Amino acid sequence: MQILIAIIIGGIFACAIYMILRRSIVKLIMGLALLGHAANLLIFSAGGLAKGHPALVAPGSTAPPEPYADPLPQALILTAIVISFGVLAFMMVLVSRAYNAVGNDDTDEFVNTER
């Protein structure tokens, strides 16, 4: 299972980098979104996959029952999701402004603007 997850994460990273290196700015945004998802999966898999094991402490006990899932990667991923959503929203607004100024989504055309 760990090898399959690693292959999937590598595939998503490869697709993200390929899309970021394209000239279209819409593909750049999609590549950034894929990169964020791949990073989240990497953090989640590095924390250890524990299917069906809770990260919660039962009432009246001081520690979660063995085996348990580590809650730290889940908290980090939740924070990373919020930050990546904010960055994507900013990028979409920036692309909209650039498209209105240039009239094209090709990044090579951005050099020839007077603004």
N, C-alpha and C positions, 0 to 999 in steps of 0.2 A: 504494500500500500504506500509506503514512504517513497519508493522508487517511482511509482506512477504519479504521485503528487509532485515530485521533483521534476519529472519530465513535463508535466502540464505547466508548472511554473516557468520552466525554461522556454517552452513554446510561447507562452503569453509574453514573456520578456522579449523574445525574438520578434514577435509580431508588433509589439509596441515600439521597439527600436526601428524596425522597418518603416512603420507608419510615421514616426517622428522625422525620419530622414527624407520623406517625400516633400515635394515642393508645395503641395496644397496645404493651406492652413487649417482646413477642416480635418484633414487626416492627421495633422499635428495635434489637434485637440483630442481626437479619438485615440491617438497613440499615448497621450498623457493619461487619459482615463484608463487605458489598458495597463500602463506602467504602474499606476496607483493600485489597481486590483492585484497585479502580480506581486507588488511589494507587500500588500496585506496578506496574501496567501503565503508568502515566504515567512513573514513574522509568525503567522498562525502555525505553520508546519514546524518552524524552529522551536516553538514553545511546546511541541509534542501534541500529537493528535490523540485524544482520549474520547472515544465514542461511548456515549452513555454514562460518563462519569461526571457527577455534578461538581461545581466549584463552590458550592454553598455549604455553610456550617449549619448543622441541624440545631434547632433550639435546645438549649441545655447542655450542649457539648462545647468543648474548646477548640476542636479541630475537625475538619471534614473527614468523613470516613474514607479509608483507603480502598481502592485507588481513587484519586480525585484529579480533576483538571486544574491546570494552573490558570488563575484568573488574570494574571498580569498581561499575557499576550492578547487576551480578549479586550482588556481595557485599552491597550496601545492601539489595537486595530480600530476600536470605536473612535478614538481620537484621530487616527489617521484618516478614517472615512470622512469625518467632519471637515478636516483640513483640506483633503483632496476635493471635496465638493465645493468648498469656497474658492479654491484655486481654479477649478473648472468653470465656475460661474464667472469669475473675473476674466478668464481667457475667452469665454463666449462673448462677453461684452466688448472686449478688446478686438476680437475678430469682427464683430458687427460694425464697430467704428472704422476698422481698416477697410472692410468691404465697401462701406458707404463712401469712404474717401477715394479708394482706388477703383472700385467697380470690378474687381477680379480677386480671386482667392489664391493666385499664384504668388509665392513669396518673392520671386525674382522681379515682379512688377512693383514691389514696394520701394525699390531703390529710386525709381524714376518719379516719385511724387515730390511736389514742392512743399508739402507740409512737414 
